[in-house]
Amino acid sequence: MELPEQRARVERKGFSMRRILSIAFALSVMVSLGLGPAAPAKPGGPQGRPTATGRGGAAASVDPLATRTAIRVLRHGGNAVDAAVAAAAVLGVVEPFSCGIGGGGFMLIGRGDRVATNDHRETAPAAYEPDTLIDPDTGEPIPFEEAVTSGLSVGVPGTVRGWDRVLERFGSMSLGSLLRPAIAIARQGFVVDDVFASQTRDNLERFRSFTSTRRLFLTNDGRVPRIGSVFRNRDLAHTYDLIAQQGADAFYQGKLARAIVRSVQAPPETRSSDLDVRPGLMTAQDLARYRAPFRAPTRVSYRGYDVFGMGPPSSGGSTVSEALNILEGFELGAGSRTRALHRYIEASSLAFADRNAYLGDSDFVDVPLEGLLSQEFAAERRELIGPEASPKPLPPGDPFPYDGDSEAVSASINTGGSTTHLTVSDAAGMVVSYTFTIEQIGGSGIAVPEYGFLLNNELTDFNFEPPHPNAPEGGKRPRSSMSPTIVTKDGKVVLALGSPGGSTIINTVLQVLLNRLDFGMTLPEAVAAPRLAPQNAYPILAEPAFLSSEVSDALESLGHSFEEVEELGTVAGIEFLSGGRVRAVAEPVRRGGGSAAVQHP
């Protein structure tokens, strides 16, 4: 997508108007956020309002400081891309176990039915081979619990390059100015809440195993920071300041790049560590060669709406879209809710069967995307949905008659991982749906010494055993489930959303879409409703509120079985209403509740 008015640039030499606006923004937003020299830390308690309605721009995320930063950017003349980058940098400070510059992500940028996607997913080091994740001593895949905490699982981070690219094409402010609010928060600190403390506690053994991570995230005696205490990350403030002054290249070459490589090749283990931490293969050349390309979005029509998603190497857009294509052949909104959810379960299972067989990095393998998203293939898959639950797992279909010829190899599902998501819009109609991550909660567990951020463990998203479209290979991006989504109708954006949650992201986004487009819920109702995550296996993951409902019993009578999980996903979305109004929506309860705000309440 090209938005010509966003590509206008002034010369970098001289004191340009863009620099004036950027500096003015950086100063004003720090004051407005209470980030002066004697500023108080982030208040404890609830995360903020989960729903806000008004005019102008809007923002929704998991954290009030991130949401507030996005709104301040909009109020000081920035656009949705500017606001998204500034808010993402703040999330890298306050949500360091879910996201940050040590990872990667996918961003959708839309205005009307013109949608661009930026892929800053992590890549495997050039030395990676299809059998790299096979233990040479046993000939078997490396145990997953060993791979997640290792240098071997660290992919080349893409977040900083992605921010730089989207700002270059669509932004109106400099990366340096947009990092300033996050720098101030990192230096002055924020109050530790129960989510931060519990995520630290869950990673305590891993964090104690690395000298840099222990120093950064634990107390002097190696304990979890107390709820209500102030957490500061001056190392990350320094890193952001370095990038602000020298640009994105400062991350991919020079001292910082060398520190990343050292951390991967020789993880800084403590002497007391009991973990078997495998060294990684990343080199300085891998970082220097990293690129964050723009790619075409996936697009399908559903009930008169156009649904845009992220294409390969993400499986999110294709899997959500295939399920929607299958379900469009049924009338879901009228009649039995049990029957509608039964069809949702079956359509999701069919789409996951195809996802697991065919999706990988399309720069390396032939992904039959056109076939997977064709109406003919959807009709063929729809015929397999009967009145009762089908045995799971279902085999994949064959989309190649609608796309080409190839053979399928079945894959495993990785339901782990954590990410974060934010959605931002501006008064001019631009909207950003952005999901980004470091994979597991806590990533690889390895913090880069003196630079204040955790490295990802994204390469565990590869299928460990070749051959497979998602097998490892040097320079390849592992398959993702991230599903940032934009929905349009008659050439206008009506809805944008996304969620964290590993492979259950796909289920969460799909279910919210069905709640809103088929079942007549408002977006706040659609986000708050109980969720289940059918992934072509039994039992189906389901939240407690769903399992306590009558429809759960009715579905069990059809042959479905369920397993309780505390929560699925953490949605952040924006909906455009009549009369020029906009509504931002975040989670009311999940993950402690989210934060939504509008430019003009």
Phi and psi in degrees as a GROMACS rama.xvg file:
@    title "Ramachandran Plot"
@    xaxis  label "Phi"
@    yaxis  label "Psi"
@TYPE xy
-115.763  126.201  GLU-2
-112.74  92.0442  LEU-3
-54.41  -38.3847  PRO-4
-66.4211  -18.9239  GLU-5
-90.1937  -9.27175  GLN-6
-93.9251  -7.43836  ARG-7
-61.6046  131.947  ALA-8
-133.262  145.633  ARG-9
-97.2158  160.814  VAL-10
-63.7496  141.34  GLU-11
-72.7371  -24.1835  ARG-12
-73.775  145.201  LYS-13
86.0276  172.264  GLY-14
-93.4838  79.4854  PHE-15
-73.0125  164.211  SER-16
-60.721  -35.4644  MET-17
-61.9635  -40.9844  ARG-18
-67.371  -38.4984  ARG-19
-60.4424  -47.8354  ILE-20
-63.584  -39.168  LEU-21
-65.6415  -43.6092  SER-22
-67.5059  -42.5165  ILE-23
-60.9854  -40.8031  ALA-24
-62.4498  -48.237  PHE-25
-57.6903  -41.5157  ALA-26
-70.2278  -45.5896  LEU-27
-69.6993  -37.8839  SER-28
-70.4922  -32.6708  VAL-29
-66.3283  -39.3324  MET-30
-67.0198  -45.0423  VAL-31
-66.3942  -27.3752  SER-32
-87.0727  1.81105  LEU-33
73.7621  37.3897  GLY-34
-111.799  34.736  LEU-35
-77.08  -175.839  GLY-36
-57.3138  -32.5442  PRO-37
-111.823  29.9256  ALA-38
-68.8945  144.694  ALA-39
-74.1049  159.503  PRO-40
-74.1569  169.564  ALA-41
-54.7006  130.778  LYS-42
-67.37  149.56  PRO-43
-82.666  -169.441  GLY-44
89.1996  -155.535  GLY-45
-60.0848  152.837  PRO-46
-69.9494  -22.331  GLN-47
135.417  -177.72  GLY-48
-71.1787  131.095  ARG-49
-80.5204  -15.3958  PRO-50
-138.319  137.102  THR-51
-143.84  137.958  ALA-52
-128.767  137.912  THR-53
-179.041  -143.136  GLY-54
-131.098  167.831  ARG-55
80.0983  -145.106  GLY-56
-81.5832  174.26  GLY-57
-153.32  161.005  ALA-58
-152.117  146.142  ALA-59
-143.22  134.96  ALA-60
-155.988  -172.727  SER-61
-86.0364  -8.94456  VAL-62
-135.58  137.003  ASP-63
-66.5486  -33.1789  PRO-64
-67.2624  -38.8004  LEU-65
-66.3232  -45.802  ALA-66
-63.4372  -43.9933  THR-67
-63.1687  -38.8296  ARG-68
-61.2882  -44.6675  THR-69
-59.1778  -44.2582  ALA-70
-64.9687  -40.4621  ILE-71
-64.8768  -36.8502  ARG-72
-60.3257  -45.6433  VAL-73
-62.4204  -41.6508  LEU-74
-70.343  -18.6493  ARG-75
-105.489  25.935  HIS-76
95.9271  -1.52159  GLY-77
-77.2477  162.907  GLY-78
-102.498  -174.329  ASN-79
-63.7415  -35.5313  ALA-80
-68.237  -45.1023  VAL-81
-54.3527  -49.1673  ASP-82
-63.6122  -38.8382  ALA-83
-65.4091  -42.7083  ALA-84
-65.2364  -44.9285  VAL-85
-61.4795  -43.5991  ALA-86
-66.9833  -38.2838  ALA-87
-63.8638  -38.756  ALA-88
-62.9019  -38.8441  ALA-89
-65.1089  -42.582  VAL-90
-61.0025  -32.2103  LEU-91
-62.7451  -23.4106  GLY-92
-85.4054  -51.4466  VAL-93
-90.5494  -14.681  VAL-94
-125.108  53.9566  GLU-95
-69.8526  -15.0741  PRO-96
-89.6531  -7.52557  PHE-97
-112.747  -24.5636  SER-98
-155.921  178.698  CYS-99
143.746  179.545  GLY-100
-75.1097  -5.16225  ILE-101
-85.9467  7.42579  GLY-102
-129.285  -143.768  GLY-103
-159.357  -175.061  GLY-104
-177.788  -173.431  GLY-105
-133.239  133.439  PHE-106
-124.828  128.662  MET-107
-100.357  133.653  LEU-108
-127.465  121.586  ILE-109
-135.823  149.59  GLY-110
-143.129  115.211  ARG-111
63.5178  -137.863  GLY-112
-97.9557  20.3253  ASP-113
-98.6562  113.176  ARG-114
-129.572  129.066  VAL-115
-112.172  153.652  ALA-116
-128.391  139.805  THR-117
-113.62  130.397  ASN-118
-104.167  103.774  ASP-119
-117.521  44.1517  HIS-120
-67.598  147.473  ARG-121
-67.3884  153.39  GLU-122
-116.795  153.946  THR-123
-74.2299  142.915  ALA-124
-56.3364  154.311  PRO-125
-59.543  -27.5871  ALA-126
-77.8962  -5.7856  ALA-127
-65.7703  138.752  TYR-128
-122.202  163.031  GLU-129
-55.4631  -25.8227  PRO-130
-104.389  16.4688  ASP-131
-61.5487  -32.2334  THR-132
-93.0786  16.7534  LEU-133
-101.43  129.001  ILE-134
-70.7786  118.261  ASP-135
-65.4609  -21.9822  PRO-136
-77.7202  -27.733  ASP-137
-114.897  -19.8798  THR-138
74.2006  6.43011  GLY-139
-108.932  160.476  GLU-140
-58.2109  143.029  PRO-141
-58.2793  132.417  ILE-142
-53.7394  136.02  PRO-143
-57.457  -40.5718  PHE-144
-65.7477  -22.1473  GLU-145
-82.7604  -38.9878  GLU-146
-65.8754  -36.2141  ALA-147
-65.0459  -29.9004  VAL-148
-111.275  81.7149  THR-149
-165.464  159.183  SER-150
-71.7629  -24.9451  GLY-151
-65.3508  -25.1867  LEU-152
-89.2963  -2.95183  SER-153
-83.3919  119.434  VAL-154
-89.4419  160.943  GLY-155
-65.3249  118.106  VAL-156
-65.491  141.781  PRO-157
-116.593  -6.69303  GLY-158
-60.2291  -48.9248  THR-159
-63.3568  -43.3867  VAL-160
-63.7273  -38.2107  ARG-161
-62.725  -46.5855  GLY-162
-56.2222  -44.5354  TRP-163
-62.4941  -41.4717  ASP-164
-70.1457  -42.9909  ARG-165
-69.5437  -33.2444  VAL-166
-69.7619  -37.9409  LEU-167
-61.0015  -40.2207  GLU-168
-88.0927  -38.5377  ARG-169
-121.554  -13.2977  PHE-170
-81.031  168.912  GLY-171
-126.631  -2.49694  SER-172
-125.749  160.905  MET-173
-80.0686  152.476  SER-174
-59.3647  -39.8421  LEU-175
-58.8339  -45.5973  GLY-176
-68.2698  -34.4481  SER-177
-73.7691  -18.3751  LEU-178
-82.6373  -14.0935  LEU-179
-61.7614  -43.4824  ARG-180
-59.4048  -41.1489  PRO-181
-65.8322  -37.3669  ALA-182
-60.5166  -45.1733  ILE-183
-63.6145  -42.1951  ALA-184
-65.875  -40.9258  ILE-185
-62.7612  -38.9488  ALA-186
-73.1753  -43.5253  ARG-187
-90.4546  -19.9948  GLN-188
94.1083  169.41  GLY-189
-142.18  160.694  PHE-190
-79.1767  130.969  VAL-191
-68.3271  124.638  VAL-192
-105.099  -177.988  ASP-193
-68.6801  -30.0777  ASP-194
-66.7149  -48.668  VAL-195
-58.8464  -45.2475  PHE-196
-65.8313  -42.6228  ALA-197
-68.221  -37.2679  SER-198
-67.5904  -35.8927  GLN-199
-64.9629  -44.214  THR-200
-61.9373  -40.3156  ARG-201
-65.7705  -21.45  ASP-202
-109.427  15.656  ASN-203
-58.3551  -45.7901  LEU-204
-62.0869  -43.9522  GLU-205
-64.8559  -45.7428  ARG-206
-65.4729  -34.1382  PHE-207
-70.802  -15.2147  ARG-208
-84.8703  -8.81242  SER-209
-125.002  129.754  PHE-210
-59.3732  -41.1075  THR-211
-69.6253  -40.6371  SER-212
-71.1932  -41.1463  THR-213
-59.563  -46.4868  ARG-214
-63.898  -36.8142  ARG-215
-77.9821  -45.3827  LEU-216
-109.325  -12.4652  PHE-217
-111.277  164.372  LEU-218
-72.5364  173.121  THR-219
-58.7884  -30.1711  ASN-220
-97.2167  18.5134  ASP-221
76.8329  27.1321  GLY-222
-108.517  170.764  ARG-223
-71.8099  134.256  VAL-224
-56.5857  142.304  PRO-225
-71.2278  137.843  ARG-226
-59.8338  129.293  ILE-227
98.5082  -13.8131  GLY-228
-78.745  164.55  SER-229
-97.4253  124.913  VAL-230
-102.456  125.661  PHE-231
-119.241  147.27  ARG-232
-133.143  77.2445  ASN-233
-68.883  -27.1448  ARG-234
-64.4146  -43.4459  ASP-235
-66.8768  -37.3337  LEU-236
-57.9654  -42.2448  ALA-237
-63.2149  -42.735  HIS-238
-64.0285  -47.4688  THR-239
-58.8047  -39.9174  TYR-240
-65.2394  -38.2792  ASP-241
-60.5438  -45.4919  LEU-242
-67.3022  -38.1746  ILE-243
-61.3704  -38.8872  ALA-244
-82.3863  -38.0858  GLN-245
-108.024  -6.50722  GLN-246
88.7349  177.392  GLY-247
-61.9772  -28.3978  ALA-248
-60.6664  -24.2166  ASP-249
-63.0642  -23.3254  ALA-250
-80.1762  -31.8552  PHE-251
-101.239  -0.444243  TYR-252
-156.376  163.082  GLN-253
89.0105  -158.413  GLY-254
-61.4915  -42.1378  LYS-255
-64.9067  -44.13  LEU-256
-61.4261  -41.2891  ALA-257
-65.1163  -35.953  ARG-258
-65.571  -39.2623  ALA-259
-61.1924  -48.1648  ILE-260
-61.5643  -43.9332  VAL-261
-59.6785  -41.0585  ARG-262
-64.908  -32.9154  SER-263
-78.6924  -46.1357  VAL-264
-74.7864  -30.6347  GLN-265
-138.242  75.3206  ALA-266
-50.9738  134.751  PRO-267
-77.2336  71.6372  PRO-268
-71.7011  148.143  GLU-269
-79.8199  159.412  THR-270
-66.8854  -24.9957  ARG-271
-89.0804  0.815389  SER-272
-65.7101  135.623  SER-273
-102.413  2.95895  ASP-274
-83.308  148.867  LEU-275
-94.0917  92.2177  ASP-276
-96.5819  111.131  VAL-277
-80.7921  136.084  ARG-278
-71.124  156.849  PRO-279
-100.648  -179.539  GLY-280
-113.944  3.66407  LEU-281
-67.4469  143.333  MET-282
-123.84  169.401  THR-283
-62.1603  -34.25  ALA-284
-64.7152  -36.251  GLN-285
-59.7138  -43.5073  ASP-286
-67.1596  -45.209  LEU-287
-63.6443  -28.7223  ALA-288
-91.226  -2.47675  ARG-289
-63.9057  138.588  TYR-290
-130.007  150.704  ARG-291
-121.111  89.2427  ALA-292
-78.428  152.945  PRO-293
-86.046  138.982  PHE-294
-132.102  161.652  ARG-295
-72.5568  141.702  ALA-296
-78.6998  162.344  PRO-297
-77.0446  154.129  THR-298
-152.82  126.054  ARG-299
-136  158.716  VAL-300
-99.3557  135.083  SER-301
-143.434  115.797  TYR-302
53.9684  33.9482  ARG-303
89.5999  -1.588  GLY-304
-103.281  153.701  TYR-305
-104.113  126.224  ASP-306
-111.446  117.698  VAL-307
-104.931  138.446  PHE-308
-142.084  -172.893  GLY-309
-94.3449  127.535  MET-310
-84.4183  -174.541  GLY-311
-55.7899  142.118  PRO-312
-82.8069  1.87408  PRO-313
-79.4529  142.911  SER-314
-96.4273  0.323967  SER-315
-64.2951  -53.3793  GLY-316
-61.8866  -43.2117  GLY-317
-70.3991  -38.5962  SER-318
-73.7619  -43.6838  THR-319
-58.8626  -44.3242  VAL-320
-67.5678  -41.3537  SER-321
-62.9168  -42.2821  GLU-322
-62.2947  -41.2305  ALA-323
-63.2135  -41.898  LEU-324
-59.6839  -42.3748  ASN-325
-64.6028  -43.893  ILE-326
-73.7792  -19.7695  LEU-327
-65.0835  -19.1818  GLU-328
-77.8187  -2.23823  GLY-329
-117.486  152.342  PHE-330
-91.8473  104.188  GLU-331
-92.147  -32.8026  LEU-332
-72.7897  -25.119  GLY-333
-109.64  149.02  ALA-334
91.3454  -151.655  GLY-335
-71.227  127.264  SER-336
-67.0667  -36.4364  ARG-337
-59.9652  -45.8855  THR-338
-63.9499  -38.7325  ARG-339
-64.3544  -43.8102  ALA-340
-70.5182  -33.4601  LEU-341
-58.0469  -45.2353  HIS-342
-68.0518  -35.1176  ARG-343
-61.3167  -44.6174  TYR-344
-60.5287  -46.9432  ILE-345
-68.4447  -42.3238  GLU-346
-64.6778  -40.4475  ALA-347
-62.8353  -42.0469  SER-348
-63.6255  -41.7437  SER-349
-63.8389  -43.6007  LEU-350
-65.8914  -38.3908  ALA-351
-67.3167  -36.1911  PHE-352
-59.0551  -41.6443  ALA-353
-73.5643  -38.6351  ASP-354
-55.9272  -47.964  ARG-355
-67.3458  -25.3559  ASN-356
-87.1095  -33.646  ALA-357
-120.164  -18.4047  TYR-358
-85.224  135.258  LEU-359
-164.418  -166.828  GLY-360
-76.2214  113.867  ASP-361
-69.6744  -9.43779  SER-362
-74.8765  -14  ASP-363
-119.918  -28.681  PHE-364
-131.788  159.236  VAL-365
-83.2774  101.097  ASP-366
-92.1175  120.388  VAL-367
-78.2055  60.2816  PRO-368
-62.9934  -42.3242  LEU-369
-61.4133  -40.4472  GLU-370
-68.0104  -42.9836  GLY-371
-61.0373  -31.4181  LEU-372
-100.015  8.20586  LEU-373
-79.7229  148.818  SER-374
-67.3496  -31.617  GLN-375
-65.8002  -43.047  GLU-376
-66.7821  -39.8241  PHE-377
-60.3011  -41.1336  ALA-378
-63.6662  -38.8063  ALA-379
-64.696  -42.3555  GLU-380
-71.0177  -34.9809  ARG-381
-61.6535  -32.1405  ARG-382
-64.1014  -17.7747  GLU-383
-82.6439  -7.47221  LEU-384
-88.4229  114.405  ILE-385
-104.443  -170.119  GLY-386
-76.1614  -15.0164  PRO-387
-126.348  168.989  GLU-388
-62.7178  136.542  ALA-389
-86.218  151.296  SER-390
-61.5184  141.435  PRO-391
-116.18  146.661  LYS-392
-84.5738  149.934  PRO-393
-82.9887  145.628  LEU-394
-75.8315  157.177  PRO-395
-69.4518  155.858  PRO-396
-86.0325  -172.234  GLY-397
-120.969  95.4137  ASP-398
-81.8606  -6.6453  PRO-399
-69.1355  -27.0343  PHE-400
-59.0424  -21.6509  PRO-401
-100.443  4.99952  TYR-402
-146.046  -35.0891  ASP-403
159.097  -160.025  GLY-404
-124.55  136.382  ASP-405
-170.612  -178.421  SER-406
-119.136  148.145  GLU-407
-96.556  146.127  ALA-408
-128.758  126.684  VAL-409
-71.847  156.434  SER-410
-129.109  166.733  ALA-411
-94.2737  165.115  SER-412
-107.885  132.101  ILE-413
-106.575  108.571  ASN-414
-93.9936  2.05628  THR-415
-81.6584  -169.174  GLY-416
94.9948  157.157  GLY-417
-143.201  147.616  SER-418
-140.031  -170.552  THR-419
-141.47  162.972  THR-420
-141.81  144.146  HIS-421
-138.485  151.338  LEU-422
-130.432  133.127  THR-423
-137.564  142.902  VAL-424
-133.813  161.233  SER-425
-124.059  173.569  ASP-426
-67.4498  -21.1587  ALA-427
-84.1133  -2.61069  ALA-428
99.2704  0.877303  GLY-429
-77.9213  141.41  MET-430
-134.066  143.195  VAL-431
-124.39  129.287  VAL-432
-118.483  116.617  SER-433
-133.838  118.834  TYR-434
-115.748  129.929  THR-435
-146.923  162.172  PHE-436
-163.508  165.491  THR-437
-122.083  15.3789  ILE-438
85.3077  -108.009  GLU-439
-59.4634  159.74  GLN-440
-64.3002  115.181  ILE-441
94.477  1.3146  GLY-442
54.8982  -136.886  GLY-443
-75.72  -11.0209  SER-444
85.9318  -5.81601  GLY-445
-99.6929  115.082  ILE-446
-92.1976  140.961  ALA-447
-73.5917  117.861  VAL-448
-55.5303  129.764  PRO-449
72.5378  4.30337  GLU-450
-116.69  -9.25746  TYR-451
80.2261  21.7061  GLY-452
-143.845  152.789  PHE-453
-86.3743  146.834  LEU-454
-90.926  149.416  LEU-455
-71.81  168.768  ASN-456
-129.19  45.0763  ASN-457
-65.6033  -23.8729  GLU-458
-71.0834  -8.93132  LEU-459
-71.7032  -8.42355  THR-460
-78.7256  -9.59239  ASP-461
-69.7335  155.766  PHE-462
-76.9827  121.474  ASN-463
-65.5005  -31.4324  PHE-464
-103.516  117.003  GLU-465
-79.7449  164.63  PRO-466
-84.3076  148.383  PRO-467
-170.54  148.861  HIS-468
-55.9311  -24.4992  PRO-469
-106.927  26.4001  ASN-470
-76.248  154.503  ALA-471
-65.016  154.39  PRO-472
-169.331  145.843  GLU-473
-57.8213  128.182  GLY-474
83.7482  -6.41495  GLY-475
-82.1684  150.032  LYS-476
-101.471  127.794  ARG-477
-67.7245  149.94  PRO-478
-59.5488  139.974  ARG-479
-121.61  163.598  SER-480
-110.578  2.91173  SER-481
-59.1717  135.171  MET-482
-133.877  54.6024  SER-483
-59.4663  136.853  PRO-484
-137.654  140.68  THR-485
-128.734  131.747  ILE-486
-115.879  131.337  VAL-487
-124.35  160.928  THR-488
-147.687  130.433  LYS-489
53.8767  38.8312  ASP-490
79.9407  9.07563  GLY-491
-125.57  140.954  LYS-492
-68.4381  130.997  VAL-493
-114.416  -19.9621  VAL-494
-161.944  141.515  LEU-495
-143.888  139.389  ALA-496
-162.606  171.996  LEU-497
-175.71  -179.129  GLY-498
-162.47  155.646  SER-499
-84.9403  178.95  PRO-500
130.722  25.0433  GLY-501
60.5218  -144.007  GLY-502
-68.2737  -17.1987  SER-503
-73.7804  -8.05632  THR-504
-52.2567  -44.5408  ILE-505
-58.7291  -47.0395  ILE-506
-63.1358  -42.3544  ASN-507
-62.3535  -49.143  THR-508
-63.1703  -44.9464  VAL-509
-61.1439  -43.8573  LEU-510
-67.7214  -39.1616  GLN-511
-63.3967  -40.4153  VAL-512
-61.1608  -44.652  LEU-513
-65.2161  -41.0984  LEU-514
-58.8375  -40.0411  ASN-515
-80.825  -45.5139  ARG-516
-88.3268  -27.8842  LEU-517
-106.598  -40.1507  ASP-518
-97.8183  4.80136  PHE-519
71.7059  17.066  GLY-520
-77.1796  151.384  MET-521
-69.4189  164.482  THR-522
-61.9578  -43.0075  LEU-523
-58.0252  -40.1138  PRO-524
-66.4194  -40.375  GLU-525
-63.8767  -37.4355  ALA-526
-73.4161  -39.3908  VAL-527
-77.2273  -20.2655  ALA-528
-61.1704  148.955  ALA-529
-59.7989  148.557  PRO-530
-122.993  154.834  ARG-531
-137.338  156.474  LEU-532
-129.386  79.841  ALA-533
-72.9816  126.042  PRO-534
-133.965  37.4202  GLN-535
67.3432  36.2602  ASN-536
-156.401  155.71  ALA-537
-114.525  144.138  TYR-538
-78.1994  159.691  PRO-539
-85.5103  131.128  ILE-540
-67.1821  135.898  LEU-541
-150.174  146.945  ALA-542
-78.6644  156.203  GLU-543
-55.7677  -40.0068  PRO-544
-64.7218  -30.8141  ALA-545
-72.1758  -42.7295  PHE-546
-68.0277  -22.4631  LEU-547
-87.5631  1.55387  SER-548
-92.4595  160.909  SER-549
-66.3892  -31.995  GLU-550
-64.9314  -28.3237  VAL-551
-62.1134  -46.5111  SER-552
-61.8098  -40.1532  ASP-553
-64.9053  -39.0056  ALA-554
-69.3077  -35.0101  LEU-555
-64.064  -33.223  GLU-556
-67.5915  -20.026  SER-557
-87.6376  -3.80107  LEU-558
109.539  0.169686  GLY-559
-82.8024  149.025  HIS-560
-130.17  153.675  SER-561
-133.559  154.954  PHE-562
-128.933  132.067  GLU-563
-77.7745  133.64  GLU-564
-128.267  151.634  VAL-565
-61.4701  -46.5328  GLU-566
-158.08  156.518  GLU-567
-128.376  113.907  LEU-568
78.6904  166.367  GLY-569
-147.722  89.6448  THR-570
-78.5818  142.433  VAL-571
-131.595  124.981  ALA-572
-146.465  167.315  GLY-573
-136.755  138.042  ILE-574
-125.726  137.219  GLU-575
-96.365  122.324  PHE-576
-100.749  178.391  LEU-577
-72.2698  159.736  SER-578
70.4238  21.82  GLY-579
78.1556  10.2659  GLY-580
-87.5175  158.976  ARG-581
-137.131  145.47  VAL-582
-125.841  125.296  ARG-583
-100.282  137.981  ALA-584
-135.695  128.128  VAL-585
-124.061  175.348  ALA-586
-65.0272  134.396  GLU-587
-77.8796  -27.6951  PRO-588
-133.052  -47.5875  VAL-589
-54.246  141.542  ARG-590
54.5745  33.8582  ARG-591
84.4753  0.898794  GLY-592
90.7814  145.192  GLY-593
-104.745  -168.16  GLY-594
-137.998  127.099  SER-595
-127.178  146.794  ALA-596
-156.138  158.656  ALA-597
-124.585  158.54  VAL-598
-67.0314  -41.9097  GLN-599
-129.095  95.1753  HIS-600
